[in-house]
Amino acid sequence: MSVISAYSDGVPFLSFLAMNADGHVLISLNADEPVYAASTIKLAVLVAAMRQVDAGMLSLDQPVAVTDTFMSRIAGAGRFSFEPDETDLGLPPNGETVSLAECLERMIRVSSNAATNLVVERIGMPAVTESLALMGAGSSSFERLISDHAARDEGFSHAATAHDLAAIMNSIVTGALCGPASTAFMVEQLKNQAYPVIGAALPPGATWGSKSGWVDGIHHDVAFVGEPGEPDSYVLAVCTRGFGNEHAQAVIAAVARGVQLSH
């Protein structure tokens, strides 16, 4: 059974990659091994949305109607909704509106699945795929809305590698695909991360921003460390599979501390 479709086969696995702002790889392990991306793939949604903002197709202050049901990509499967523990209680009730900026902020800061789907419905999944390709994340994919279980069961998934996640983060912080204002907006959301793993392992006062992702048996984190643009800044992606949640976080933190000490 594919690790992407099964999420985790229970066998412990670790991969990571750190690179500097020039894209030079500092250290890596199993960095090209595909994993289920979990919520780290939301970074590609962020970039795709901000590219459309830069192109004048969207604006950050435009209203987005809130809903908690979405159409499956599988013909005949109808609409789906979230399990109670996936519901974003920080969004207004159905039918009310939030700004696109608020959707993107909740998607990154608190990993809101509803906000993610609201954004993807506006930008389209092909835009996410295009952004992944432009960022050099050729082994990654965004093939369905979050929690579209009918599509998941048909093999549509969210895949990534540690190398791709580092490339995505590096593209964001270096402004490779977006203008200065959009880049600053993205960096601000990453700095406001509510669920840090790499960042929590760094020395007090360190500058960082991150996006984590997890489901049972899967836990990843990707972060920039140091102020973007500074010579000593770098990005680090760590992916784990087959560990318990606390053990996975400890493994990610250990890698983060090791890279920070050796950088």
N, C-alpha and C positions, 0 to 999 in steps of 0.2 A: 504494500500500500504506500502511496506517495506521502512523504512527510508534509507536503503542502496541503493535501486533502485531509490527512489525518491529524494535522496540527502537531501532535507529539507522539512518538512511538515509545516513549518512556526511557529511551537510552540517552544518558547525559551527553550533551553536545555543546561546545563553546566555539564561537568564532568572533573575531574582532579585527578592526583595522583602524589605524590612526594615520592621518595625513596632515601636512602643513598647508598653508594657504596657497602654495604653488602647485598643490596636488601631488607632492612627493610623499610616497608612503614611508612612514616612520617605523611601523611595526605591524605585522599582520599574522593571523592564524585562521586557516580554513575560510578565508574571506570571500571566496567565490562559491561557497556552498549555499544553495537556495534554502530559505526557511519561510515559514508562514510569517508574513510581515506584521500581523496584528495592526495596532494603531499607528505604528511608525509610518505606514503608507500615507497617512493623512498629510505628511509633509509635501507629497507630490500634489495633493489636492490644493494645498495652500499656494504652491508655486503656480499651478495652472490658473487659479483664480486671480492671482495678482498680475499675471501676464495679460489677462483679459482686462483688468483694470487699467494697466498701462496702455493697452490698445484702444481704450475708450469704449469697450463693449460693456463694461460694468463700472459701477462706482461704489465706493465703500459705504456711502450713506444711503444707498438705495434700499427700499423696504423689501423684506423677504417674509412671505406669509408662513407662519408656523404650522406644521402638521406633524403628527407622530405615526402616520401610515404612509407607505411608499409602494410603488409598483415594482414587482419583481421583473427581472429581465427575462424570466422564463415565461413563454407564452402560455396562457391559461392558468398560471399560478396565482394571479390576482395580486391584491395588496397585502403587505405584511406590516407588522408593528413590532415594537421592542418588548423584550422581557422586562418585568418591573425594575430589576437592578440595572438596566441599561437606560432607563428613562432619564432625561435631563430636566430636573426640576427647576433649573435656573432659566429655562426658556419660558416665555409667556404661554398661556393656554392656546390651543388650536384656534386658528383663524385670526389671531392677533399677529402683529408684525414685529420684526427686529431688523436692524440694519445688517447689511452684508458684513460689515466690520465686526459686529457682535457675533455673528455666526462663526467667522474665522477665529475670533478670539476664543470662543468656547471650544471650538474644534481642537485648538492647540493647547490652551491652558488647562482645561479639564477633560480633554479627549471626548467631547460630546459626539456621540454617534448620530443623534438627530441633526445637529448642526452640520455635520459632515455631509449627510445625505441631502440636506437642503441646499448646500453649496453645489454638490455634484449634479443635482437636478438642473441647476442653472448653467453650469459650465459645460456639462456633458462628459462622459467617460473618455471619449477620444482626446479631449484636451489634456486629461491627466496622462494618458498614454504618450501623447506627444511631448509633454514636459519631461517625463521619465527618460525618453530617448535623448532629448536635448541635454539632459544633465549627465549623460553617460551611464544611466542606470538600466542597461539593456537586459539584465536578468530579473528585473522587477516588473510587476504587473498590478493593475487595478482593474478587476474584471466584473465587479458587482458592487452594489450598494452594501453598506454595513448591515449585517444581520439579514441579508436576503438568503435565507436558508435553502429555499428551493434552488437558487442558482448555485449555492455552495454544494448541494448534493449532486448537481449536474457537472461538478468539476471546475466551476468558476471560482477563482480564489484571489488572494492578495499575496504576492510573493516578493521577496527581497533577498539581498545578500548584505553582509557587513560592508563589503566594498561599495555596493550601490548606495547604501544608507549614508556612508561617509561622503560619497560623491554628491548626493542630494544636499546634505547639510553644507558642504563646501560651496556648492552652487548658490545656495541661499545667502550665506554670509559674505561671499565675495561679490554679490550683485551680478552674477554671470548672465542671468536671464531677465532680470527686472531692473527698473530704474531706481535711483537713490531713495525716493520717497517710499516706494513699495518695499525695497530692501529693508529700510529702517523699520517699517511697520512689521515685517516678518520677524526681524531680530527682536523687536520689543515683545512680541507674543511668546517667542521662545524663552526670553529672559523671565517671563512671568509664569513659567511652568509650575503647575501645582503638584506634579508627581515626579520629582527628580530622583534619579538614582546615581548617575555619574556626578551630577552637580553636588549632591549631598556628601559625596566621598572626597570632595576637593577641600583644600585648606580654607578656613574662614576668610572672607573678603575676595575670594577668587571670582573672576567674571566668567559667566557661563550662561548658556541657554540650551534647552533640550526638548526632545519629544520621546516619550517612552511608549511601549505597547505590550500588552499581555493578554493572554487567555490561559486556561488551565494547561500547564506544562510548557508554556512559552513565555519568555520575558526578554524584552530587548530594550536598549536605550541608545540614543544617538545624540551627541552634544557637540557644541563648539566650546572651546576653553580658551580664555583670553579674549580681550576686546578684538572684534573682527577688524582686520586690516593691520593689526600690530604684528611685528616680525615673529614674535614668539607664540602666536596663536596657532591652534590646531583643532581638528575635529576628530572625534572618536566615536565609532559605532561598535557596540557589543551585542551579540545575539546569543541567547541560550535556549536550550530545549531539553526537556526531561528532568528538570530540577523542580523542587517545590518552590513556592513563591519567595519565601525568605532566603532560601539557599541561593536562588537565582540572583536576588538583589545583592547578596554578599559576594557572589562571584563577579558580578558586574562592577561592584565597588572596588574589589581587589584589583581588577584589571585597570580601572580608572586611576587608582593610586599608583600602580606600577608605572603606567605611562607617564603620569604627571611627574613622578620622581626622576624618570629617565630622560624627560624632555629637556 
